[in-house]
Amino acid sequence: MSPLKLLRQEFEYLLEGFTVALLLGLTAIVLAAVLLRMLGSAFTWYDEVASIGLAWLSFYGASLAALKRAHLGCPGIVSKAPAPLRSLLFVLSELIVIGFFAIIAKFGYDVLNVLAWDNLVSLPWINLSFTQSVIPVSASLFILCELLSMPDAWHKMRQGVDSEHEAIEEAIRLAEEGLTLHQAWEVRP
């Protein structure tokens, strides 16, 4: 396995672990809050922390989707285009995505300076710049994930492979073999 593929795989495991930890933490907070409300008590900080947790899960989950090339796109249009145009469309789409997230990262970072003096209402010892750091950090991660997954995506694009149809075909193949996606995931390389 090439060093780049190994790095991509290790980064994927790290990002998966982090997003699963966020999901489990958010689930625990929501379940505890529901249980406490049923018992006539409540966390004073629940609404604020749960909404921040959901935002973090969404932003970091989007980075993971970028690494897996599972975000919104039009790979069918690119894969059906003539080869010279296909390369141009691929490069153009990558520049647009990376440029967009570079702008988000830059302005997200700028906003942190504005929020440096504010804290959460329910947990005043937590600074808003920490909670909102998800914007520039996840935008930067999205760019990194795009770059890490780009060589494989370039190779597939050059072959005219439509990644959406490839995923569907893989799911059909697994179903025909009698494997669930969970079983296939357990034995992945």
One Martini backbone bead per residue (centre of mass of N, CA, C, O) as a GRO file, in nm:
protein
  189
    1MET     BB    1   0.098   0.036   0.022
    2SER     BB    2   0.080   0.350  -0.002
    3PRO     BB    3   0.144   0.622   0.188
    4LEU     BB    4  -0.115   0.778   0.109
    5LYS     BB    5  -0.317   0.548   0.168
    6LEU     BB    6  -0.236   0.510   0.460
    7LEU     BB    7  -0.299   0.795   0.554
    8ARG     BB    8  -0.596   0.794   0.470
    9GLN     BB    9  -0.682   0.552   0.645
   10GLU     BB   10  -0.595   0.665   0.921
   11PHE     BB   11  -0.765   0.923   0.900
   12GLU     BB   12  -1.034   0.780   0.876
   13TYR     BB   13  -1.028   0.641   1.153
   14LEU     BB   14  -1.004   0.901   1.317
   15LEU     BB   15  -1.264   1.040   1.210
   16GLU     BB   16  -1.457   0.815   1.288
   17GLY     BB   17  -1.399   0.815   1.592
   18PHE     BB   18  -1.481   1.109   1.642
   19THR     BB   19  -1.777   1.091   1.532
   20VAL     BB   20  -1.866   0.865   1.719
   21ALA     BB   21  -1.810   1.017   1.982
   22LEU     BB   22  -2.007   1.243   1.924
   23LEU     BB   23  -2.258   1.066   1.895
   24LEU     BB   24  -2.246   0.934   2.176
   25GLY     BB   25  -2.247   1.195   2.341
   26LEU     BB   26  -2.514   1.308   2.232
   27THR     BB   27  -2.686   1.067   2.313
   28ALA     BB   28  -2.633   1.080   2.617
   29ILE     BB   29  -2.741   1.365   2.661
   30VAL     BB   30  -3.029   1.319   2.557
   31LEU     BB   31  -3.109   1.081   2.738
   32ALA     BB   32  -3.056   1.224   3.008
   33ALA     BB   33  -3.252   1.460   2.961
   34VAL     BB   34  -3.507   1.293   2.931
   35LEU     BB   35  -3.494   1.149   3.203
   36LEU     BB   36  -3.489   1.405   3.381
   37ARG     BB   37  -3.760   1.522   3.279
   38MET     BB   38  -3.929   1.279   3.378
   39LEU     BB   39  -3.821   1.347   3.687
   40GLY     BB   40  -3.828   1.685   3.703
   41SER     BB   41  -3.560   1.750   3.559
   42ALA     BB   42  -3.265   1.949   3.442
   43PHE     BB   43  -3.056   2.072   3.226
   44THR     BB   44  -2.938   2.393   3.172
   45TRP     BB   45  -2.735   2.311   2.909
   46TYR     BB   46  -2.866   2.131   2.688
   47ASP     BB   47  -2.953   2.307   2.441
   48GLU     BB   48  -2.674   2.426   2.380
   49VAL     BB   49  -2.501   2.161   2.362
   50ALA     BB   50  -2.671   2.002   2.156
   51SER     BB   51  -2.644   2.203   1.920
   52ILE     BB   52  -2.336   2.193   1.908
   53GLY     BB   53  -2.309   1.885   1.869
   54LEU     BB   54  -2.461   1.878   1.600
   55ALA     BB   55  -2.272   2.064   1.448
   56TRP     BB   56  -2.016   1.897   1.483
   57LEU     BB   57  -2.121   1.640   1.352
   58SER     BB   58  -2.179   1.768   1.076
   59PHE     BB   59  -1.898   1.884   1.008
   60TYR     BB   60  -1.724   1.623   1.056
   61GLY     BB   61  -1.897   1.442   0.873
   62ALA     BB   62  -1.833   1.598   0.611
   63SER     BB   63  -1.535   1.528   0.609
   64LEU     BB   64  -1.575   1.225   0.587
   65ALA     BB   65  -1.732   1.240   0.320
   66ALA     BB   66  -1.497   1.361   0.159
   67LEU     BB   67  -1.301   1.122   0.195
   68LYS     BB   68  -1.531   0.923   0.056
   69ARG     BB   69  -1.689   1.070  -0.166
   70ALA     BB   70  -2.009   1.138  -0.031
   71HIS     BB   71  -2.079   1.393  -0.145
   72LEU     BB   72  -2.202   1.624  -0.319
   73GLY     BB   73  -2.252   1.565  -0.674
   74CYS     BB   74  -2.150   1.501  -1.042
   75PRO     BB   75  -2.021   1.218  -1.156
   76GLY     BB   76  -2.199   1.152  -1.404
   77ILE     BB   77  -2.120   1.394  -1.577
   78VAL     BB   78  -1.815   1.350  -1.579
   79SER     BB   79  -1.810   1.043  -1.680
   80LYS     BB   80  -1.971   1.123  -1.965
   81ALA     BB   81  -1.754   1.283  -2.061
   82PRO     BB   82  -1.515   1.367  -2.237
   83ALA     BB   83  -1.194   1.333  -2.151
   84PRO     BB   84  -1.098   1.634  -2.164
   85LEU     BB   85  -1.349   1.746  -2.014
   86ARG     BB   86  -1.332   1.575  -1.761
   87SER     BB   87  -1.072   1.700  -1.648
   88LEU     BB   88  -1.174   1.990  -1.634
   89LEU     BB   89  -1.418   1.937  -1.445
   90PHE     BB   90  -1.259   1.824  -1.214
   91VAL     BB   91  -1.074   2.064  -1.157
   92LEU     BB   92  -1.297   2.274  -1.125
   93SER     BB   93  -1.448   2.137  -0.889
   94GLU     BB   94  -1.208   2.135  -0.693
   95LEU     BB   95  -1.158   2.440  -0.689
   96ILE     BB   96  -1.434   2.518  -0.581
   97VAL     BB   97  -1.435   2.357  -0.319
   98ILE     BB   98  -1.167   2.457  -0.200
   99GLY     BB   99  -1.232   2.759  -0.218
  100PHE     BB  100  -1.481   2.760  -0.040
  101PHE     BB  101  -1.338   2.639   0.219
  102ALA     BB  102  -1.128   2.862   0.242
  103ILE     BB  103  -1.329   3.087   0.299
  104ILE     BB  104  -1.458   2.960   0.546
  105ALA     BB  105  -1.198   2.941   0.714
  106LYS     BB  106  -1.123   3.239   0.718
  107PHE     BB  107  -1.397   3.355   0.834
  108GLY     BB  108  -1.412   3.165   1.076
  109TYR     BB  109  -1.156   3.277   1.206
  110ASP     BB  110  -1.246   3.574   1.226
  111VAL     BB  111  -1.487   3.516   1.422
  112LEU     BB  112  -1.321   3.428   1.670
  113ASN     BB  113  -1.233   3.718   1.747
  114VAL     BB  114  -1.523   3.818   1.814
  115LEU     BB  115  -1.582   3.565   2.028
  116ALA     BB  116  -1.355   3.592   2.256
  117TRP     BB  117  -1.570   3.748   2.473
  118ASP     BB  118  -1.758   3.499   2.465
  119ASN     BB  119  -2.010   3.295   2.621
  120LEU     BB  120  -2.189   3.079   2.744
  121VAL     BB  121  -2.478   3.091   2.920
  122SER     BB  122  -2.486   2.805   3.084
  123LEU     BB  123  -2.148   2.799   3.033
  124PRO     BB  124  -1.930   3.049   3.111
  125TRP     BB  125  -1.646   2.874   3.086
  126ILE     BB  126  -1.727   2.869   2.778
  127ASN     BB  127  -1.605   2.956   2.483
  128LEU     BB  128  -1.714   3.046   2.168
  129SER     BB  129  -1.451   2.992   2.011
  130PHE     BB  130  -1.459   2.689   2.067
  131THR     BB  131  -1.739   2.612   1.945
  132GLN     BB  132  -1.669   2.771   1.658
  133SER     BB  133  -1.410   2.612   1.555
  134VAL     BB  134  -1.551   2.416   1.359
  135ILE     BB  135  -1.537   2.582   1.102
  136PRO     BB  136  -1.229   2.606   1.033
  137VAL     BB  137  -1.153   2.312   1.092
  138SER     BB  138  -1.353   2.163   0.898
  139ALA     BB  139  -1.268   2.313   0.642
  140SER     BB  140  -0.976   2.212   0.652
  141LEU     BB  141  -1.049   1.912   0.653
  142PHE     BB  142  -1.195   1.911   0.384
  143ILE     BB  143  -0.949   1.981   0.218
  144LEU     BB  144  -0.775   1.743   0.307
  145CYS     BB  145  -0.975   1.524   0.210
  146GLU     BB  146  -0.972   1.602  -0.084
  147LEU     BB  147  -0.664   1.560  -0.126
  148LEU     BB  148  -0.652   1.258  -0.031
  149SER     BB  149  -0.888   1.165  -0.252
  150MET     BB  150  -0.793   1.264  -0.539
  151PRO     BB  151  -0.625   1.039  -0.676
  152ASP     BB  152  -0.855   0.831  -0.691
  153ALA     BB  153  -1.060   1.015  -0.836
  154TRP     BB  154  -0.886   1.063  -1.085
  155HIS     BB  155  -0.862   0.771  -1.175
  156LYS     BB  156  -1.167   0.722  -1.210
  157MET     BB  157  -1.220   0.952  -1.407
  158ARG     BB  158  -1.023   0.852  -1.634
  159GLN     BB  159  -1.208   0.578  -1.656
  160GLY     BB  160  -1.525   0.661  -1.617
  161VAL     BB  161  -1.612   0.646  -1.321
  162ASP     BB  162  -1.905   0.616  -1.130
  163SER     BB  163  -1.925   0.643  -0.791
  164GLU     BB  164  -2.227   0.599  -0.746
  165HIS     BB  165  -2.253   0.333  -0.908
  166GLU     BB  166  -2.033   0.180  -0.759
  167ALA     BB  167  -2.180   0.168  -0.482
  168ILE     BB  168  -2.431   0.021  -0.584
  169GLU     BB  169  -2.287  -0.226  -0.701
  170GLU     BB  170  -2.159  -0.314  -0.432
  171ALA     BB  171  -2.427  -0.360  -0.280
  172ILE     BB  172  -2.532  -0.577  -0.474
  173ARG     BB  173  -2.298  -0.776  -0.445
  174LEU     BB  174  -2.333  -0.822  -0.140
  175ALA     BB  175  -2.625  -0.925  -0.156
  176GLU     BB  176  -2.561  -1.170  -0.341
  177GLU     BB  177  -2.355  -1.284  -0.110
  178GLY     BB  178  -2.505  -1.224   0.179
  179LEU     BB  179  -2.407  -0.944   0.267
  180THR     BB  180  -2.366  -0.705   0.479
  181LEU     BB  181  -2.240  -0.400   0.537
  182HIS     BB  182  -2.127  -0.476   0.813
  183GLN     BB  183  -1.963  -0.724   0.727
  184ALA     BB  184  -1.792  -0.577   0.513
  185TRP     BB  185  -1.667  -0.367   0.709
  186GLU     BB  186  -1.510  -0.574   0.894
  187VAL     BB  187  -1.327  -0.673   0.618
  188ARG     BB  188  -1.182  -0.436   0.553
  189PRO     BB  189  -0.869  -0.295   0.461
   0.00000   0.00000   0.00000
